[in-house]
Amino acid sequence: MSALHRSYVTSIFLFLLLPQIKLSAQNHRKIEFPNIPGYLTLISDLHQHTVFSDGSVWPDIRVKEAVFDGVDVISLTEHIEYQPHNKDLPHPDRNRSYQLAKEYAKNKKIIVIHGAEITRDLPPGHSNALFIKDANKLVQQNYIDVFREAKKQGAFIFWNHPNWIGQNKKGITQLSPIHEALINEGLLHGIEVANENTFASQALTLANEQELTILGTSDIHELIDWLFDIPGGGHRPVTLIFAKERSETGVKDALFDRRTVVWYQNSLIGQEKYLIPLIKSSLVVDTAYYQMYGNTKTQIANVNISNHSDATYLLNNESNFSFYHATDVIQLNPHTTTTLSVKTIAQLSSFELKFEVLNAIYSKKEHPKISLDIYIKP
Ligand code: ZN
C-alpha cells in the first residue's frame, strides 16, 4: 500500500470515527438516574442566570447546556432587583429571558419554568419564585409584597444559598423570625442545601424541621463547563424531581409535595423515603452463583451488582458476612457491574446483604440503610 493510499485510508477511517467520538463525549456528560416505583425521575436545575440579570450568556446557551447535560427541567431566575447590564441591555419586560428560553426549547425535551429571583438583604435574603405568570408584577418596594404577589400567581418559592458568605459571614444557615413568618404564611416552600459549589448542612436540618422541599442548583452565571469541570468528569448540582408525569404540572406537584433528592458532588441528599427507592432502583442484583475451585463448588457466592446511575456508591457492610476480595467498605462505580464475593460459610439458596449508604444523607451525619435480597442461581 502506498503512503498516499495509506493516508487516504486513515482519513476515511478518522472521518467515520469522529462523529461517534463526538457523540459519546456528549452522552458521557448526560446526568442519568433511574425512575423510582410510581414516579419518573426528572433532572432539574432551577436556578440559573443570563445577561437579562447578572449572567454572561444569552438564554439559548442555558437551553443548549441543559440538552447536553440531560437536564429535563430548567428555570432562568433573573434577579428582580439587580440588573447590572441594563445600560447595555435595557428591556422593559422582565419576562423576556423566559420567553426566549421557551422559544429555544421548542421541539426539545426540556421543560422551561417561568421563574425570577427575589434579591433582598438577609433576612429574607435571596429567594426564587417558580411558576410565576408575570415577573413585572414582582417589581415592588417591600419584600413581603413581592412574596405575596408571587403566591397570588401560584408560585413555589425557595430560599437560595442560605449559607452564602456574601450575606452571612459564618456560612451557617439560621432561621430568622422573618423566615418563620414567611413559612407560616405559606410564602416559602423550599430551601437550597446545595448551591453552585457549596453545601448548606444546617439547611438540611431546617428542611427536615420546617418540612421544606430540598433543592440543589447550579446558580450558574458563566458557563456550566467551566465552573463544574465537565471535561474532567464533573457535573452541576441538580435536583432530582420524582414526578407523576413529564410536564410543568407534574414538576409543580412534585415540588410542593417535597418529592426531591439533590445530587451534589458525589452525594445524594434528601428524605429517606425517596433516597431508599432511588438507591434500590440504581443498584440491581443481576446474578449470584457459587464460585468453583477446579471442580469443587466453594462457599463463596459471586454476586453481580449493576449500578444504573451516575453516583459512585460507597457502601458500608452491615451484614454478618465478610467479602473475599473487598473490605467492609465497597465502591460501586457508575454504570458498571461489580462482582462481590461473599463468604456465606454454608451454601445457601438465598441470603440478605445489608449496607449503610455512605454517599447519601437524609439528615446531619445520617445515612440511609438498604438490604439486597440475593437468590443463588441453582
Ligand atoms: Zn442567583
Boltz pocket constraint, residues with backbone or C-beta under 6 A from the ligand:
constraints:
  - pocket:
      binder: B
      contacts: [[A, 47], [A, 48], [A, 49], [A, 77], [A, 117], [A, 160], [A, 219]]
      max_distance: 6.0
